[in-house]
Amino acid sequence: QVQLVESGGGLVQAGGSLRLTCAASGPTFNRYGVGWFRQAPGKEREFVAAISWSPGTTAYTDSVKGRFTISRDNAKNTVYLQMNSLKPEDTAVYYCAAPPPYGSALRTPSAYNYWGQGTQVTVSS
């Protein structure tokens, strides 16, 4: 089992950058893919980006391609989401999540067993 803790959220002006961190517990983190999701008030949770457990294949939703980058450092049990050129529509609570070990980091929330508590990202215009 893995536990996830997000950090790095905050308030930023449009065009600015933030780096979110997802810190995982457990010695077998390299067996887990990780996805980032976000949820704005009154909206459903949506997929943002994902990275597989091996060899680190990535995927992004179209609205963040070219602006966001997901990466992982297995030695630090950490996954990052670098967010550049932020827009007001990126405002949401951001969650990291993990599927079962060796599972696919898909775009649907139901594929994920483990979730962090979320971190708020607010982009002002």
Helices and strands as residue ranges (DSSP letters): E 4-7, E 10-13, E 18-24, G 29-31, E 34-39, E 46-51, E 58-60, G 62-64, E 68-73, G 74-76, E 78-83, G 88-90, E 92-98, G 109-111, E 114-115, E 119-124
